[in-house]
Amino acid sequence: MLSGGGQLNTRTLNGDTGTQITKSGTQTNAGSTILHTVTAGKSFYLTAANLFGVNGASVWGYIQVTDAADATQYNILYCYDRFGYSHDFIYPVKIPAGYKVKIVIDAATGEARGFIHGYEI
């Protein structure tokens, strides 16, 4: 329960709400790969993300959120080495309809694999 008696209604607390979204992908060299585009009329609640270099190689990349016009809004997770990074969000990150979640690599060479999990409501 939230203060004031309100209830937090997200999939992590209420298994009857929303549609599960689990996506993964790989980006090789400079550029981006879309992992998920939020469905029109819905919101995506990101609950977990991870990113790591492929085949033990170091990579400089990140998981990024862009708006419908593909303008960067914010970065969710950075990866600076071959070991990778993972994050579970105690309170899901709400991402609006039409926004995209991507893997991005800025360097000319490298390969990163990413994964996201969440729910659309």
N, C-alpha and C positions, 0 to 999 in steps of 0.2 A: 504494500500500500504506500502511496505517496502521502506526504504531509497534507493535511486538509481532507483526508478521506478518499482522494482520487486513486484510481488503480492504473498502474503502468501496464498497458496492453500490448506487449510485444511477443513475438514468437518464442523468445528465450524463456519467458515466464508462462506463456499461455500456448500450449501446443495445438490449440484448435484455431489459431489465427494465422492467416496468410498461406502463401505457397513457397515451399523451400526452393532456393536457388543455389546451386553448387556449380561453379565454373572453373576451368583451368585453361591455361594456354602458355605458349612459348613465344618470345620475341628474340630474333637473331639480329645483331648489329643495330645501328642507330634507327630509331623509329618506334612505332607503337603497335600493339595488338589489343583490340577490344575484347575484354572478357565478358562484359554484360552491358546491355542498354536497357535502362529501366522502362518497363511497359507503360504506355500512355494511360493516364488516369490512376496510376499506382505510385507507391513509394517503395523504395528498396531499403531494407534495414540490414546493413552490413554487420555481421557478427564476428567474422574472422577473416584474416588474410595472411598469406605467406608468399615469400619471394626468395629465390635462391639461384645461384649460378649453376649452369648445366655442366655435367661431367667434372665437377670439382674446380671449374675455372672461376676466377674472380670476375665480378661484374659490377658495374655502377648503374643501377636502375632503380625504379620505384613503381609503385602502384598509384595511379593518378585518377582523379575524378574530373571530368569535363562536362560542360553544359551541352545542350542540344546543338549549339552552334560550334561545338568543339573547342571552346575557350577553356583553358585550365582554371579550375576552381580551387583545388587543393590536392596535396599529395598525402596519401594514407600511410605508406610504408616504404622505407628506403632500404636498399641492399648495397653494401659496399664491399663485400668479399664473397668468397666461395661457399661460406657456411650458411648464408641465408638468414632470413629473419621471419618471425611469425608473431602474430598478435591476435589475441581474442579481445573483443570489446565488451566490457561489463555492461555498458549501455550501448546498444546498437547505433551505428552512424546512419542517420536518415538521409537518403539520397533521392531527390525528386524525379518525377516522370521525365523521360527523354534524356536524362543525364547518362554518361557512360563511365564505366570503370575499366581502366586500361593498364597494361604493362608498358612501361616506357624505358628505353635505353637511350642515353644521350651520346655515349661513346661510339666511335666508328666500328669497333669490334666488340663482341661479347654475346652471350646468350643467357637469357634468364627465363625461368619457368615460374609462373605464379598461379595462385589458387585463391578463390574467394568463396565465402559462404554467407548466406543471409536469407531473408524472407521478403516477398513482395506482398503488400497489403493494399 
